[in-house]
């Protein structure tokens, strides 16, 4: 994923978890209580912040941990490759 800004190295792997759980963007947005547009921006890494309440709702809906959908990659390393 390409970060929204080069100022951070947090990469979003939400798409991989969604694929593993066989859940659509629309279904997940409904379960989490956010708009499709906001979830899409989060999924593509085009956000600069995520509320803990949103992260909690995502983890509950996907039965995962925050580290399953977010990862830190140092500036001199390549983006993570998910299974």
C-alpha positions as CSV (number, residue, x, y, z in Angstrom):
1,X,0.0,0.0,0.0
2,X,1.1,3.5,-0.7
3,X,0.9,5.7,2.4
4,X,-1.1,8.9,2.2
5,X,2.1,10.8,3.0
6,X,5.7,9.9,3.0
7,X,5.9,11.2,6.6
8,X,4.8,7.9,8.0
9,X,5.5,4.2,7.4
10,X,2.2,2.7,8.5
11,X,0.9,0.3,5.9
12,X,-2.7,-0.8,5.8
13,X,-3.3,-4.5,4.9
14,X,-7.1,-4.4,5.5
15,X,-7.8,-5.6,2.0
16,X,-5.9,-8.9,2.7
17,X,-7.9,-9.5,5.9
18,X,-11.2,-8.7,4.1
19,X,-10.3,-11.2,1.4
20,X,-9.4,-13.9,3.9
21,X,-12.8,-13.3,5.7
22,X,-14.6,-13.1,2.3
23,X,-16.3,-9.8,3.3
24,X,-17.1,-7.0,0.9
25,X,-16.4,-3.3,1.5
26,X,-20.1,-2.6,1.7
27,X,-20.8,-5.4,4.3
28,X,-17.8,-4.4,6.4
29,X,-18.7,-0.7,6.3
30,X,-22.3,-1.5,7.5
31,X,-21.0,-3.7,10.3
32,X,-18.5,-1.1,11.4
33,X,-20.8,1.9,11.0
34,X,-18.8,4.0,8.6
35,X,-19.4,5.0,5.1
36,X,-18.2,3.0,2.1
37,X,-16.1,6.0,1.1
38,X,-14.4,6.3,4.4
39,X,-13.7,2.6,4.6
40,X,-12.4,2.7,1.0
41,X,-10.0,5.5,1.9
42,X,-8.8,3.5,5.0
43,X,-8.4,0.3,2.9
44,X,-6.2,2.1,0.3
45,X,-4.1,3.8,3.0
46,X,-5.3,7.3,2.1
47,X,-6.0,8.4,5.6
48,X,-3.7,10.0,8.2
49,X,-5.6,8.9,11.3
50,X,-7.9,6.2,12.5
51,X,-10.1,6.5,15.6
52,X,-9.6,3.8,18.2
53,X,-13.4,3.3,18.1
54,X,-13.2,2.6,14.3
55,X,-10.2,0.3,14.8
56,X,-12.0,-1.6,17.6
57,X,-15.1,-2.0,15.4
58,X,-13.0,-3.2,12.5
59,X,-11.2,-5.8,14.7
60,X,-14.5,-7.0,16.2
61,X,-16.2,-7.3,12.7
62,X,-13.1,-9.1,11.2
63,X,-12.2,-11.1,14.4
64,X,-8.6,-9.9,14.2
65,X,-6.0,-7.8,16.0
66,X,-4.9,-4.3,15.0
67,X,-1.6,-5.7,13.8
68,X,-3.4,-7.9,11.3
69,X,-4.6,-4.7,9.4
70,X,-1.9,-2.2,10.2
71,X,1.9,-2.6,10.1
72,X,4.9,-0.4,10.6
73,X,7.6,-0.5,7.9
74,X,10.8,1.5,8.5
75,X,11.5,4.1,5.8
76,X,14.4,2.1,4.5
77,X,12.5,-1.2,4.2
78,X,10.0,-2.4,1.6
79,X,6.3,-2.6,2.2
80,X,5.2,-5.9,3.8
81,X,4.0,-8.8,1.7
82,X,0.9,-10.4,3.1
83,X,0.0,-14.1,2.7
